[in-house]
Amino acid sequence: MGFMDDAKEVAETAGRKVKEGFEDTKDRIGDKLDEVKADAEVKKAEADRERVEKRNELKEDLRD
């Protein structure tokens, strides 16, 4: 009985470690995805700002 109990405990521990490792990996992937999305939003905002600045410059030139 002792051997079976030890084997069961080892299997449960191994299963728990695998699950924790999977969850950590999933979290890391999610974090990286969030980072990529944030970078894309920043680039879009910068492009919009540049577009508006250029438009305003053109309007100002037309006024002169």
C-alpha positions in Angstrom: 0.0 0.0 0.0 2.8 2.4 0.8 4.3 2.1 -2.7 0.9 2.8 -4.3 0.3 5.8 -2.1 3.8 7.2 -3.0 3.2 6.6 -6.7 -0.1 8.3 -6.5 1.3 11.3 -4.7 4.2 11.6 -7.2 1.7 11.4 -10.1 -0.5 14.1 -8.6 2.6 16.3 -8.0 3.8 15.8 -11.5 0.3 16.6 -12.9 0.1 19.7 -10.8 3.6 20.9 -12.0 2.6 20.3 -15.7 -0.6 22.2 -15.2 1.2 25.1 -13.5 3.8 25.1 -16.3 1.1 25.2 -18.9 -0.7 28.1 -17.1 2.6 30.0 -16.8 3.2 29.6 -20.5 -0.3 30.6 -21.4 0.1 33.7 -19.2 3.4 34.6 -20.9 1.8 34.3 -24.3 -1.1 36.5 -23.2 1.3 39.1 -21.9 3.3 39.1 -25.1 0.1 39.4 -27.1 -1.0 42.4 -25.0 2.4 44.0 -25.5 2.2 43.6 -29.3 -1.4 45.0 -29.3 -0.2 48.0 -27.3 2.7 48.6 -29.6 0.3 48.5 -32.6 -2.0 51.0 -30.9 0.9 53.4 -30.2 2.0 53.1 -33.9 -1.5 53.8 -35.1 -1.8 56.8 -32.8 1.5 58.2 -33.9 0.5 57.8 -37.6 -2.8 59.5 -36.9 -1.0 62.4 -35.2 1.4 62.8 -38.1 -1.6 62.7 -40.6 -3.4 65.4 -38.6 -0.2 67.5 -38.4 0.4 67.2 -42.1 -3.3 68.1 -42.9 -3.0 71.2 -40.6 0.2 72.2 -42.3 -1.5 72.0 -45.7 -4.5 74.0 -44.5 -2.2 76.6 -43.1 -0.3 76.8 -46.4 -3.6 77.3 -48.3 -4.6 80.1 -45.9 -1.4 82.0 -46.7 
